[in-house]
Amino acid sequence: MIQKILSCGREGAESAARDAAVKLDIAYRVCTDRAASTADAPDRADSDHLELHVVGSEGSLILNHGKLRGEWKEVQRLAEKHARPLLHIDLNRVPAFKASAMLAEWLLEHH
């Protein structure tokens, strides 16, 4: 089902995604470009890199705590702009079990 994971490789969910890819023998790539920065407001170069990733992927998953900001808000905007699949789960509002069910349903829906 999942053929490749692109992660910026930071701590937390992105690092967990990379670890899961290794364990499940799924291809993965850790981006090392400027889009991997932690800036709250991505500049034009960051936005261009993010746009390439969003357009070039089959879908984007954002797991966070609280309101989207910075590059994650930009990923959401770009996914909407290009009509690309996006699942955003705010883990402050969605219990873990429900989040996993939402993710499984989204993966099935978007192949």
C-alpha positions, 0 to 999 in steps of 0.5 A: 500500500505505502510505497515510499515515505518522505520525512524531514527526519526531525524528532517525533512523528517524522523520526517515527515515520522513518523508523517504521519505514525501515522496520516495514521495508518501505522505501523512504527519503529524508529531505535535507533541503531548506524545507526541513528547517524549523522556521515558523514562517517559511520563506519563498525558497522553503515554500518552493521546496515544500510545493515540489514535495506536496505536488510530487507525493500521492498524499501528505499526512500532518500529525501535530499538537495544536494549531498548524503554523509555519511550514505545516500551514504552508503544506496544508495551503499547497495541498489545497491549491493543488488538490492533493490528498492531505490528512491533518490530525491534531493529536490534542483533539483526536484520541490515538485510537481514532487517529489510527482509524482515520489514517487507515481509512484515508490510506484505503481511500487514497491508495 
